[in-house]
Amino acid sequence: MENLIALLIAAPLLGAAVLLCGGRRLDAVGHWIGTVLAAVSFVIGVVLFADLLGRSADDRTLTQHLWSWIPVEGFKADVAFQLDQLSMTFVLLITGVGSLIHLYSVGYMEHDERRRRFFGYLNLFLAAMLLLVLADNYLLLYVGWEGVGLASYLLIGFWQHKPSAATAAKKAFLVNRVGDMGLSIAVMLMFTTFGTFAFAPLLGTQEEPGIAGDASEGTLTGIALLLLLAACGKSAQVPLQSWLGDAMEGPTPVSALIHAATMVTAGVYLIVRSGAIFNAAPDAQLVVTVVGAVTLLFGAIVGCAKDDIKKALAGSTMSQIGYMVLAAGLGPIGYVWAIMHLVTHGFFKAGLFLGAGSVMHGMNDEVDMRRYGGLRKYMPITFVTFGLGYLAIIGFPGLSGFFSKDKIIEAAFAKGGTEGWILGGAALLGAAITAYYMTRVMLMTFFGEKRWQPDADGHEPHPHESPRSMTIPMIVLAFGSVFAGAFFTIGDRFLNWLEPVTGDDHGHSPLSATTVTLATMVVLVVGVAIAYGQYGRRPVPVVAPRGSMLTRAARRDLLQDDFNHVVLVRGGEHLTRSLVYVDHTLVDGVVNGTAASVGGLSGRMRRVQNGFVRSYAVSMFGGAAILIAATLLMRAV
């Protein structure tokens, strides 16, 4: 079965090569080639999953060595794959949700002239993401990490004829490069410290710890913080979160793929996979929890003020990934629940993004929710599937988000002490804000009176349900939004599945599970009630009111771009100018001054060599006189 692991990556990689190099002769069937090869990868993943289930818990790690990339003395880099419970979870999520998004894109991108190229980019993204989660060492993981960055750049900027899309793609690429530097330096530190960057000797297993714990706490803290920097870039966590909202300029299937189930979850995978390093660096773990708590509130507040349906969901993504990072920072208490929420989020957030795309498809690509209203009558399937995703993300009892998010809140309180109360309180507050902004999205889109107006050309939207190629994936994801959480929780299925890789520590929570659930339900009801009072009981104005100072700041992403411009852009400009000044005045001054001095001295000395014999005779006579005088003086002394 190990020989099948490489085929997981080979199938979509083949699709990308064929679609991007095959030319226009494949335009008529290119979308189906991409979709079928994504589905082939999913089928292979299911076969491997069934094989793992048939093995004992301590025999569920498969490895496949393809070749040694760089075999030299003192350094060896292998192209090899590792499939265990953690990577298997990601394989099923990436290929399963990815295949549904491919199918959805068949209808959504039907009229795009470059549809073949779009599916080539989708296949390339799947291949890079699978390489990232299947690599058995950090160097190969880094190759997949960079591949994901490249594919996301191509997908976000797919409609490059729009200046906003081209700018968003460049922004995402550059911000991610900051995080990528953290990963590259971390890999270098690992090799210089341990002599290897392979998972097996570094991280070990639950029974046999690896050599990562042998280093000093300071070194491990440095490596962990660099890994966190990388995670912040890919997962849009503070302070590298500014690219996520702008990335909504890409086609909606891209938003569902990148911002629900794949790219933004890569940072969470990196932290959980590197758990042995973070467990030995408690200071780094504290920073991880702080980043997660700040980001979950940051994204939730931003989502409250967005009228663009995709950007409201983008703020939600930032917030939900914040929950996962918070859980991952808790260590063995939260690793399992971080991954469980990652999987359930993959279902309901992908469904929400696809639902938003369905709404846009029926509304002439209108994204302003203030120009929607009453769409439940025109798009019944979209309404039901989107509504189930909405209930799941707010944590409605019995649905997926209820099980996964409650576990994270409970784990935060189980951290204990003041830290546990602060983190648990932040998670509870985030749940209340989530209920508010998602209820706002639901009410503004599907309820109330219609508010759409003719566009600039005088064409009025005629809302209609999307074709089956779009609604079927939405229905499948809605089933996952409803049932996945209960399926994972009953009998501790998910916990028993991941525990051999991630470990588990229940901690000692000052609050019982029942108390946490009741508190979560209370804040959920409060959030829904406030949103209903503002958007359900009164007409929604077509033009957004001015709003409070916080609302205006949230519309501008809490001034994150302004901060980056002042601190990084202008700060960088001033730093550059200062360096140029120092270079010109100090460095060039010394060099040019030395050159001028030598030139002046040589010019003066050159005057002695004037070509006149009498001058040379005088100089010879003078020299001889000096020698005679010196000799006589020495004898006299």
VEXDREN-2710 file (C-alpha; in Angstrom, 1 decimal):
% VEXDREN-2710
k/r/px/py/pz
1/MET/0.0/0.0/0.0
2/GLU/3.0/2.3/0.5
3/ASN/3.4/2.5/-3.2
4/LEU/0.1/4.3/-3.6
5/ILE/1.1/7.3/-1.5
6/ALA/3.0/9.0/-4.4
7/LEU/0.0/8.5/-6.6
8/LEU/-2.0/10.8/-4.4
9/ILE/0.3/13.6/-5.5
10/ALA/0.9/12.3/-9.0
11/ALA/-2.7/12.4/-10.1
12/PRO/-3.4/16.1/-9.7
13/LEU/0.2/16.9/-10.7
14/LEU/-0.4/15.1/-14.0
15/GLY/-3.6/17.0/-14.4
16/ALA/-1.8/20.3/-14.0
17/ALA/0.9/19.3/-16.5
18/VAL/-1.6/18.2/-19.1
19/LEU/-4.0/21.1/-18.7
20/LEU/-1.3/23.8/-18.6
21/CYS/0.8/22.3/-21.5
22/GLY/-1.9/20.7/-23.6
23/GLY/-3.0/23.9/-25.4
24/ARG/-6.4/25.0/-26.6
25/ARG/-7.2/21.6/-28.0
26/LEU/-8.2/20.6/-24.5
27/ASP/-10.5/23.5/-23.9
28/ALA/-13.6/21.5/-24.4
29/VAL/-12.7/18.7/-21.9
30/GLY/-10.0/20.3/-19.7
31/HIS/-12.4/20.9/-16.8
32/TRP/-13.4/17.3/-16.7
33/ILE/-9.8/16.1/-16.9
34/GLY/-9.0/18.2/-13.8
35/THR/-12.1/17.1/-12.0
36/VAL/-11.6/13.4/-12.7
37/LEU/-7.9/13.4/-11.6
38/ALA/-8.8/15.2/-8.4
39/ALA/-11.5/12.5/-7.8
40/VAL/-8.9/9.8/-8.6
41/SER/-6.7/11.2/-5.8
42/PHE/-9.6/11.1/-3.4
43/VAL/-10.4/7.5/-4.3
44/ILE/-6.7/6.5/-3.7
45/GLY/-7.0/8.4/-0.3
46/VAL/-10.1/6.4/0.6
47/VAL/-8.3/3.1/-0.2
48/LEU/-5.3/4.1/1.9
49/PHE/-7.6/5.1/4.7
50/ALA/-9.4/1.8/4.7
51/ASP/-6.0/0.1/4.9
52/LEU/-5.0/2.2/7.9
53/LEU/-8.2/1.3/9.6
54/GLY/-7.4/-2.4/9.2
55/ARG/-4.1/-1.9/11.1
56/SER/-3.5/-1.6/14.8
57/ALA/-3.2/1.9/16.2
58/ASP/0.6/1.6/16.6
59/ASP/1.1/0.3/13.0
60/ARG/-0.6/3.1/11.1
61/THR/2.5/4.9/9.8
62/LEU/3.4/4.2/6.2
63/THR/6.5/5.5/4.5
64/GLN/7.5/5.6/0.9
65/HIS/11.1/6.5/-0.2
66/LEU/11.4/7.6/-3.8
67/TRP/15.0/8.8/-4.1
68/SER/17.7/10.7/-2.3
69/TRP/17.6/14.3/-3.6
70/ILE/21.0/15.5/-2.3
71/PRO/23.2/12.6/-0.9
72/VAL/26.5/14.2/0.1
73/GLU/28.8/13.7/3.1
74/GLY/27.1/15.2/6.2
75/PHE/23.9/16.2/4.4
76/LYS/21.1/14.0/3.0
77/ALA/17.8/15.2/1.6
78/ASP/15.3/12.5/0.7
79/VAL/12.2/12.7/-1.4
80/ALA/10.1/10.5/0.8
81/PHE/6.5/10.5/2.1
82/GLN/4.9/9.7/5.5
83/LEU/1.3/8.7/5.8
84/ASP/-0.1/8.5/9.4
85/GLN/-3.3/9.4/11.1
86/LEU/-2.6/13.2/10.9
87/SER/-1.6/13.4/7.3
88/MET/-4.4/10.9/6.3
89/THR/-7.0/13.3/7.8
90/PHE/-5.6/16.1/5.7
91/VAL/-5.5/13.9/2.6
92/LEU/-9.2/13.1/2.8
93/LEU/-10.1/16.7/3.5
94/ILE/-8.0/18.1/0.7
95/THR/-9.0/15.6/-1.9
96/GLY/-12.6/15.3/-0.8
97/VAL/-13.5/18.9/-0.5
98/GLY/-11.1/19.7/-3.4
99/SER/-13.0/17.3/-5.7
100/LEU/-16.3/18.9/-4.8
101/ILE/-15.0/22.3/-5.5
102/HIS/-13.7/21.1/-8.9
103/LEU/-17.2/19.9/-9.7
104/TYR/-18.7/23.2/-8.6
105/SER/-16.2/25.1/-10.7
106/VAL/-17.5/23.2/-13.8
107/GLY/-20.7/25.3/-13.6
108/TYR/-19.3/28.4/-12.0
109/MET/-16.6/28.9/-14.6
110/GLU/-18.7/27.7/-17.5
111/HIS/-18.4/30.9/-19.5
112/ASP/-14.8/31.8/-18.7
113/GLU/-12.5/31.6/-21.8
114/ARG/-9.6/30.4/-19.7
115/ARG/-11.4/27.6/-17.8
116/ARG/-8.9/25.0/-18.8
117/ARG/-6.1/27.0/-17.3
118/PHE/-8.1/27.5/-14.1
119/PHE/-8.5/23.8/-13.6
120/GLY/-4.8/23.3/-14.2
121/TYR/-4.1/25.8/-11.4
122/LEU/-6.6/24.0/-9.2
123/ASN/-4.8/20.7/-9.8
124/LEU/-1.4/22.3/-9.2
125/PHE/-2.7/23.6/-5.9
126/LEU/-4.0/20.2/-4.8
127/ALA/-0.7/18.5/-5.7
128/ALA/1.3/21.1/-3.7
129/MET/-0.9/20.9/-0.7
130/LEU/-0.7/17.1/-0.7
131/LEU/3.1/17.3/-0.9
132/LEU/3.0/19.6/2.1
133/VAL/1.1/17.2/4.3
134/LEU/2.7/14.0/3.1
135/ALA/6.4/15.0/3.3
136/ASP/8.4/13.1/5.8
137/ASN/10.8/15.9/6.4
138/TYR/10.8/19.7/6.8
139/LEU/12.8/20.4/3.6
140/LEU/10.3/18.5/1.4
141/LEU/7.5/20.1/3.4
142/TYR/9.0/23.5/2.5
143/VAL/8.9/22.6/-1.2
144/GLY/5.1/21.9/-0.9
145/TRP/4.8/25.1/1.2
146/GLU/6.3/27.2/-1.6
147/GLY/4.2/25.3/-4.2
148/VAL/1.0/26.2/-2.3
149/GLY/2.2/29.9/-2.3
150/LEU/2.8/29.9/-6.1
151/ALA/-0.6/28.2/-6.9
152/SER/-2.5/30.5/-4.6
153/TYR/-0.9/33.5/-6.4
154/LEU/-2.0/32.1/-9.7
155/LEU/-5.5/31.4/-8.5
156/ILE/-6.1/34.7/-6.6
157/GLY/-4.9/36.7/-9.5
158/PHE/-6.6/34.5/-12.1
159/TRP/-8.7/37.4/-13.4
160/GLN/-5.6/39.5/-13.8
161/HIS/-7.4/41.9/-16.1
162/LYS/-8.9/43.4/-12.9
163/PRO/-6.2/45.6/-11.2
164/SER/-7.7/44.7/-7.8
165/ALA/-7.2/41.0/-8.5
166/ALA/-3.6/41.4/-9.7
167/THR/-2.8/43.6/-6.6
168/ALA/-4.4/41.1/-4.2
169/ALA/-2.3/38.2/-5.7
170/LYS/0.9/40.2/-5.3
171/LYS/-0.1/41.2/-1.7
172/ALA/-0.8/37.6/-0.7
173/PHE/2.4/36.4/-2.3
174/LEU/4.6/39.1/-0.6
175/VAL/3.0/38.7/2.9
176/ASN/3.4/35.0/2.7
177/ARG/7.0/35.4/1.8
178/VAL/7.6/37.0/5.2
179/GLY/6.3/33.9/6.8
180/ASP/8.1/31.6/4.4
181/MET/11.4/33.2/5.6
182/GLY/10.5/32.0/9.1
183/LEU/10.1/28.4/7.9
184/SER/13.3/28.4/5.8
185/ILE/15.4/29.7/8.8
186/ALA/13.7/27.2/11.1
187/VAL/14.8/24.3/8.8
188/MET/18.3/25.6/8.7
189/LEU/18.4/25.8/12.5
190/MET/17.1/22.3/12.8
191/PHE/19.9/21.0/10.6
192/THR/22.6/22.9/12.3
193/THR/21.3/21.9/15.8
194/PHE/20.3/18.3/15.2
195/GLY/22.0/17.3/11.9
196/THR/18.7/16.3/10.3
197/PHE/15.3/17.7/9.4
198/ALA/13.4/14.4/9.0
199/PHE/10.3/14.0/11.2
200/ALA/11.1/10.5/12.5
201/PRO/14.4/11.2/14.4
202/LEU/13.4/14.8/15.3
203/LEU/9.8/14.3/16.5
204/GLY/9.8/10.7/17.5
205/THR/6.5/9.0/18.6
206/GLN/4.5/8.9/21.8
207/GLU/6.4/5.9/23.0
208/GLU/9.8/7.0/21.8
209/PRO/10.4/10.8/21.9
210/GLY/12.7/12.2/19.3
211/ILE/15.9/14.2/19.6
212/ALA/14.1/17.5/19.4
213/GLY/13.9/17.6/23.2
214/ASP/17.7/17.3/23.6
215/ALA/18.4/20.9/22.6
216/SER/18.3/23.9/24.9
217/GLU/15.0/25.5/25.6
218/GLY/16.2/28.8/24.0
219/THR/17.0/27.0/20.8
220/LEU/13.7/25.2/20.7
221/THR/11.9/28.4/21.5
222/GLY/13.6/30.1/18.6
223/ILE/12.7/27.3/16.2
224/ALA/9.1/27.2/17.4
225/LEU/8.6/31.0/17.0
226/LEU/10.0/30.8/13.5
227/LEU/7.6/28.0/12.7
228/LEU/4.8/30.2/14.2
229/LEU/5.8/33.0/11.9
230/ALA/5.4/30.7/8.9
231/ALA/2.0/29.5/10.2
232/CYS/0.9/33.1/10.6
233/GLY/1.6/33.8/7.0
234/LYS/-0.2/30.8/5.5
235/SER/-3.1/30.8/8.0
236/ALA/-3.6/34.6/8.0
237/GLN/-3.0/35.1/11.7
238/VAL/-2.0/38.4/13.3
239/PRO/0.3/40.1/12.3
240/LEU/0.4/38.6/8.8
241/GLN/-3.4/38.5/8.2
242/SER/-3.8/41.5/5.8
243/TRP/-3.8/39.5/2.6
244/LEU/-6.9/37.4/3.3
245/GLY/-9.6/39.9/2.7
246/ASP/-8.1/41.2/-0.5
247/ALA/-7.7/37.6/-1.7
248/MET/-11.5/37.5/-2.2
249/GLU/-10.9/39.1/-5.6
250/GLY/-10.2/35.6/-6.9
251/PRO/-13.1/33.4/-8.3
252/THR/-15.3/32.1/-5.5
253/PRO/-14.2/28.4/-5.9
254/VAL/-10.7/29.7/-5.1
255/SER/-12.0/31.2/-1.9
256/ALA/-13.7/27.9/-0.9
257/LEU/-10.6/25.9/-1.7
258/ILE/-7.9/28.1/-0.3
259/HIS/-9.8/29.7/2.6
260/ALA/-11.8/26.8/3.9
261/ALA/-10.1/23.5/3.7
262/THR/-6.5/23.8/2.4
263/MET/-4.1/26.7/2.4
264/VAL/-5.2/28.5/5.5
265/THR/-5.1/25.3/7.5
266/ALA/-1.4/24.6/6.5
267/GLY/-0.2/26.7/9.5
268/VAL/-2.3/24.6/11.9
269/TYR/-0.9/21.4/10.4
270/LEU/2.7/22.8/10.8
271/ILE/2.1/23.6/14.5
272/VAL/0.5/20.2/15.3
273/ARG/3.0/18.2/13.3
274/SER/5.8/20.0/15.2
275/GLY/4.1/19.4/18.6
276/ALA/7.2/17.8/20.1
277/ILE/9.1/21.0/19.5
278/PHE/6.4/23.3/20.9
279/ASN/5.8/21.0/23.9
280/ALA/9.4/21.6/24.9
281/ALA/9.1/25.4/24.4
282/PRO/6.4/26.6/26.8
283/ASP/7.1/30.3/26.1
284/ALA/6.5/29.7/22.3
285/GLN/3.3/27.8/23.2
286/LEU/2.1/30.9/25.1
287/VAL/2.8/33.1/22.1
288/VAL/0.8/30.7/19.9
289/THR/-2.2/30.9/22.2
290/VAL/-2.0/34.7/22.3
291/VAL/-1.8/34.9/18.5
292/GLY/-4.8/32.6/18.2
293/ALA/-6.9/34.5/20.7
294/VAL/-6.1/37.9/19.3
295/THR/-6.8/36.7/15.7
296/LEU/-10.1/35.0/16.5
297/LEU/-11.4/38.3/18.0
298/PHE/-9.8/40.4/15.2
299/GLY/-11.4/38.4/12.4
300/ALA/-14.8/38.3/14.1
301/ILE/-14.9/42.0/14.6
302/VAL/-13.9/42.6/11.0
303/GLY/-16.6/40.2/9.8
304/CYS/-19.3/42.2/11.6
305/ALA/-18.8/45.3/9.5
306/LYS/-18.4/43.9/6.0
307/ASP/-21.2/44.3/3.5
308/ASP/-19.3/42.2/0.8
309/ILE/-20.6/38.7/1.5
310/LYS/-17.2/37.1/0.6
311/LYS/-15.2/39.5/2.8
312/ALA/-17.6/38.8/5.7
313/LEU/-16.8/35.1/5.3
314/ALA/-13.1/35.9/5.0
315/GLY/-13.2/37.6/8.4
316/SER/-15.0/34.5/9.6
317/THR/-12.2/32.3/8.2
318/MET/-9.6/34.3/10.0
319/SER/-11.5/34.0/13.2
320/GLN/-12.1/30.3/13.0
321/ILE/-8.5/29.6/12.1
322/GLY/-7.7/31.6/15.2
323/TYR/-9.7/29.1/17.2
324/MET/-7.6/26.3/15.7
325/VAL/-4.3/28.1/16.4
326/LEU/-5.4/28.8/20.0
327/ALA/-6.2/25.1/20.5
328/ALA/-2.9/24.1/18.9
329/GLY/-1.0/26.4/21.3
330/LEU/-2.6/24.6/24.3
331/GLY/-0.4/21.6/23.5
332/PRO/-1.7/18.0/24.0
333/ILE/-4.9/19.4/25.6
334/GLY/-5.9/21.0/22.3
335/TYR/-4.1/19.3/19.4
336/VAL/-7.0/16.9/18.6
337/TRP/-9.7/19.5/18.9
338/ALA/-7.7/21.9/16.7
339/ILE/-7.7/19.3/13.9
340/MET/-11.3/18.3/14.5
341/HIS/-12.4/21.9/14.2
342/LEU/-10.2/22.2/11.1
343/VAL/-12.1/19.3/9.5
344/THR/-15.6/20.5/10.5
345/HIS/-14.7/24.0/9.4
346/GLY/-13.7/22.6/6.0
347/PHE/-17.2/21.3/5.5
348/PHE/-19.3/24.3/6.7
349/LYS/-17.0/27.1/5.5
350/ALA/-16.5/25.5/2.0
351/GLY/-20.3/25.2/1.9
352/LEU/-20.8/28.8/2.9
353/PHE/-18.3/30.1/0.3
354/LEU/-19.9/27.9/-2.4
355/GLY/-23.3/29.2/-1.3
356/ALA/-22.0/32.8/-1.6
357/GLY/-20.8/32.0/-5.1
358/SER/-24.3/30.6/-5.9
359/VAL/-25.9/33.8/-4.7
360/MET/-23.5/35.8/-6.8
361/HIS/-24.2/33.5/-9.8
362/GLY/-27.9/34.4/-9.6
363/MET/-27.3/38.1/-8.9
364/ASN/-25.1/39.1/-11.8
365/ASP/-21.9/38.8/-9.6
366/GLU/-23.3/41.3/-7.1
367/VAL/-21.4/40.9/-3.7
368/ASP/-23.0/43.7/-1.7
369/MET/-25.5/42.1/0.8
370/ARG/-27.3/45.4/1.1
371/ARG/-28.5/44.7/-2.5
372/TYR/-29.8/41.2/-1.7
373/GLY/-32.8/40.4/0.5
374/GLY/-35.5/37.8/0.3
375/LEU/-33.4/35.4/-1.8
376/ARG/-34.7/32.3/0.0
377/LYS/-37.8/32.3/-2.3
378/TYR/-35.6/32.3/-5.4
379/MET/-32.8/30.0/-4.3
380/PRO/-34.3/27.3/-2.0
381/ILE/-31.4/24.9/-2.3
382/THR/-28.8/27.6/-1.7
383/PHE/-30.8/28.9/1.2
384/VAL/-31.1/25.5/2.9
385/THR/-27.5/24.5/2.4
386/PHE/-26.2/27.9/3.3
387/GLY/-28.5/27.9/6.4
388/LEU/-27.1/24.6/7.6
389/GLY/-23.6/25.9/7.2
390/TYR/-24.6/29.0/9.2
391/LEU/-26.1/26.9/12.0
392/ALA/-22.9/24.8/12.1
393/ILE/-20.5/27.7/12.3
394/ILE/-22.4/29.4/15.1
395/GLY/-22.4/26.2/17.1
396/PHE/-26.1/25.3/17.0
397/PRO/-26.6/22.2/19.2
398/GLY/-26.1/18.9/17.3
399/LEU/-24.3/20.4/14.3
400/SER/-20.6/20.1/13.6
401/GLY/-19.5/23.4/14.9
402/PHE/-21.2/22.7/18.2
403/PHE/-19.0/19.7/18.9
404/SER/-15.6/21.0/17.7
405/LYS/-15.8/24.6/18.9
406/ASP/-17.1/23.7/22.4
407/LYS/-14.2/21.3/22.8
408/ILE/-11.8/24.2/22.1
409/ILE/-13.5/26.5/24.6
410/GLU/-13.4/23.7/27.2
411/ALA/-9.7/23.0/26.5
412/ALA/-8.9/26.7/26.8
413/PHE/-10.4/26.8/30.3
414/ALA/-8.6/23.5/31.1
415/LYS/-5.3/25.4/30.6
416/GLY/-5.9/26.5/34.2
417/GLY/-5.0/29.6/36.1
418/THR/-5.4/33.2/34.9
419/GLU/-4.2/32.2/31.4
420/GLY/-7.0/29.7/31.1
421/TRP/-9.7/32.2/32.2
422/ILE/-8.4/34.8/29.7
423/LEU/-8.2/32.4/26.8
424/GLY/-11.5/30.7/27.6
425/GLY/-13.2/34.1/28.0
426/ALA/-11.8/35.3/24.6
427/ALA/-13.1/32.1/23.0
428/LEU/-16.5/32.6/24.5
429/LEU/-16.6/36.2/23.3
430/GLY/-15.6/35.1/19.9
431/ALA/-18.5/32.6/19.8
432/ALA/-20.9/35.5/20.6
433/ILE/-19.5/37.7/17.9
434/THR/-19.6/34.7/15.4
435/ALA/-23.3/34.2/16.1
436/TYR/-23.9/38.0/15.5
437/TYR/-22.1/38.4/12.2
438/MET/-23.2/35.2/10.7
439/THR/-26.8/35.9/11.6
440/ARG/-26.3/39.3/10.0
441/VAL/-25.1/37.7/6.8
442/MET/-28.1/35.3/6.8
443/LEU/-30.7/38.0/7.4
444/MET/-29.3/40.5/4.9
445/THR/-29.0/37.8/2.2
446/PHE/-32.1/35.6/2.5
447/PHE/-34.7/37.5/4.5
448/GLY/-36.5/40.8/4.3
449/GLU/-37.7/42.5/1.2
450/LYS/-35.7/42.5/-2.1
451/ARG/-33.3/45.4/-2.4
452/TRP/-31.5/44.7/-5.7
453/GLN/-31.3/47.5/-8.3
454/PRO/-30.4/47.7/-12.0
455/ASP/-26.7/47.8/-12.7
456/ALA/-24.9/50.6/-14.6
457/ASP/-26.2/49.2/-17.9
458/GLY/-29.8/49.1/-16.7
459/HIS/-29.9/45.3/-16.3
460/GLU/-31.8/44.2/-13.2
461/PRO/-30.8/40.9/-11.6
462/HIS/-33.1/37.9/-11.9
463/PRO/-32.2/35.6/-9.0
464/HIS/-32.4/31.9/-9.9
465/GLU/-31.1/28.6/-8.5
466/SER/-27.7/27.4/-9.7
467/PRO/-27.2/24.4/-11.9
468/ARG/-26.8/20.9/-10.4
469/SER/-23.1/20.9/-10.9
470/MET/-23.0/23.7/-8.3
471/THR/-25.8/22.6/-6.0
472/ILE/-24.7/18.9/-5.6
473/PRO/-21.4/19.9/-4.0
474/MET/-23.3/22.3/-1.7
475/ILE/-25.6/19.5/-0.6
476/VAL/-22.8/17.1/0.1
477/LEU/-21.0/19.8/2.2
478/ALA/-24.2/20.6/4.0
479/PHE/-24.4/16.9/5.1
480/GLY/-20.9/17.2/6.5
481/SER/-21.8/20.4/8.3
482/VAL/-24.7/18.6/10.0
483/PHE/-23.4/15.2/10.8
484/ALA/-19.5/15.3/10.9
485/GLY/-19.2/16.7/14.4
486/ALA/-21.5/14.1/16.0
487/PHE/-19.9/11.3/14.0
488/PHE/-16.4/12.3/15.2
489/THR/-17.5/12.7/18.8
490/ILE/-19.6/9.7/19.4
491/GLY/-17.4/6.9/20.8
492/ASP/-14.5/9.4/20.8
493/ARG/-13.7/8.3/17.2
494/PHE/-11.6/11.3/16.3
495/LEU/-9.8/11.4/19.6
496/ASN/-8.9/7.7/19.3
497/TRP/-7.8/8.1/15.7
498/LEU/-5.4/11.0/16.3
499/GLU/-4.2/10.3/19.8
500/PRO/-1.3/8.0/18.8
501/VAL/0.2/11.0/16.8
502/THR/-0.8/14.0/18.8
503/GLY/-1.1/12.7/22.3
504/ASP/-3.9/13.7/24.7
505/ASP/-4.1/15.5/28.0
506/HIS/-7.5/16.3/29.4
507/GLY/-6.2/19.0/31.8
508/HIS/-8.1/20.2/34.8
509/SER/-10.8/22.6/33.8
510/PRO/-12.3/24.8/36.5
511/LEU/-15.6/24.5/34.6
512/SER/-17.5/21.3/33.7
513/ALA/-18.3/20.5/30.1
514/THR/-22.0/21.1/30.9
515/THR/-21.2/24.6/32.2
516/VAL/-19.1/25.4/29.1
517/THR/-21.9/24.2/26.9
518/LEU/-24.5/26.3/28.7
519/ALA/-22.3/29.4/28.6
520/THR/-21.7/28.9/24.9
521/MET/-25.5/28.6/24.3
522/VAL/-26.1/31.8/26.2
523/VAL/-23.6/33.8/24.2
524/LEU/-25.0/32.3/21.0
525/VAL/-28.5/33.4/21.8
526/VAL/-27.3/36.8/22.7
527/GLY/-25.4/37.2/19.5
528/VAL/-28.3/36.0/17.4
529/ALA/-30.8/38.2/19.3
530/ILE/-28.7/41.4/18.8
531/ALA/-28.3/40.7/15.0
532/TYR/-32.0/40.0/14.7
533/GLY/-32.9/43.2/16.5
534/GLN/-30.7/45.2/14.0
535/TYR/-31.3/43.4/10.7
536/GLY/-34.5/41.3/11.2
537/ARG/-37.0/43.6/12.7
538/ARG/-36.2/46.7/10.6
539/PRO/-35.5/47.3/6.9
540/VAL/-31.9/47.1/5.9
541/PRO/-30.8/50.4/4.2
542/VAL/-29.3/50.0/0.8
543/VAL/-26.6/52.5/1.7
544/ALA/-24.6/51.7/4.7
545/PRO/-24.9/54.2/7.6
546/ARG/-21.8/55.9/8.8
547/GLY/-21.6/53.8/11.9
548/SER/-19.5/54.1/15.1
549/MET/-15.8/54.6/15.2
550/LEU/-15.3/50.9/15.7
551/THR/-17.6/50.1/12.8
552/ARG/-15.7/52.4/10.5
553/ALA/-12.4/50.9/11.6
554/ALA/-13.7/47.4/11.1
555/ARG/-14.8/48.3/7.6
556/ARG/-11.1/49.1/7.0
557/ASP/-10.0/45.8/8.5
558/LEU/-9.2/47.5/11.9
559/LEU/-6.7/49.8/10.0
560/GLN/-4.3/46.9/9.4
561/ASP/-3.4/48.2/6.0
562/ASP/-2.9/51.7/7.4
563/PHE/-0.6/50.3/10.1
564/ASN/1.4/48.3/7.5
565/HIS/1.7/51.3/5.3
566/VAL/2.9/53.6/8.1
567/VAL/5.1/51.1/9.9
568/LEU/6.4/48.9/7.1
569/VAL/6.0/50.8/3.8
570/ARG/6.9/54.3/5.0
571/GLY/9.2/52.9/7.7
572/GLY/11.0/50.9/5.0
573/GLU/11.2/53.9/2.7
574/HIS/12.8/56.0/5.5
575/LEU/15.2/53.1/6.4
576/THR/16.1/52.8/2.7
577/ARG/16.8/56.5/2.4
578/SER/18.8/56.5/5.6
579/LEU/20.9/53.6/4.3
580/VAL/21.4/55.4/1.0
581/TYR/22.5/58.5/2.8
582/VAL/25.0/56.5/5.0
583/ASP/26.2/54.7/1.9
584/HIS/26.8/58.0/-0.1
585/THR/28.2/60.0/2.8
586/LEU/30.1/57.5/4.9
587/VAL/31.0/54.5/2.8
588/ASP/31.3/56.3/-0.6
589/GLY/32.9/59.3/1.2
590/VAL/35.7/57.2/2.6
591/VAL/36.2/55.3/-0.6
592/ASN/36.0/58.4/-2.8
593/GLY/38.1/60.5/-0.3
594/THR/40.8/57.9/-0.3
595/ALA/40.8/57.8/-4.1
596/ALA/40.9/61.6/-4.3
597/SER/43.8/61.8/-1.8
598/VAL/45.9/59.2/-3.7
599/GLY/45.0/61.0/-7.0
600/GLY/46.1/64.3/-5.6
601/LEU/49.3/63.0/-4.2
602/SER/50.2/61.2/-7.4
603/GLY/49.4/64.4/-9.4
604/ARG/51.8/66.3/-7.2
605/MET/54.5/63.6/-7.5
606/ARG/54.0/63.5/-11.2
607/ARG/55.2/67.1/-11.5
608/VAL/58.7/66.0/-10.5
609/GLN/58.8/63.8/-13.6
610/ASN/58.7/66.8/-16.1
611/GLY/61.0/65.6/-18.8
612/PHE/63.7/68.3/-18.4
613/VAL/67.3/67.1/-18.0
614/ARG/68.3/70.0/-15.9
615/SER/65.6/69.2/-13.4
616/TYR/66.8/65.6/-13.1
617/ALA/70.4/66.9/-12.7
618/VAL/69.4/69.2/-9.9
619/SER/67.5/66.4/-8.2
620/MET/70.5/64.1/-8.5
621/PHE/72.8/66.9/-7.2
622/GLY/70.5/67.6/-4.3
623/GLY/70.3/63.9/-3.4
624/ALA/74.0/63.5/-3.5
625/ALA/74.5/66.6/-1.3
626/ILE/72.0/65.2/1.2
627/LEU/73.9/61.9/1.3
628/ILE/77.3/63.6/1.8
629/ALA/75.9/65.8/4.5
630/ALA/74.4/62.9/6.3
631/THR/77.6/60.9/6.1
632/LEU/79.7/63.8/7.5
633/LEU/77.2/64.4/10.3
634/MET/77.3/60.8/11.4
635/ARG/81.1/60.8/11.5
636/ALA/81.1/64.0/13.6
637/VAL/78.8/62.4/16.1
END
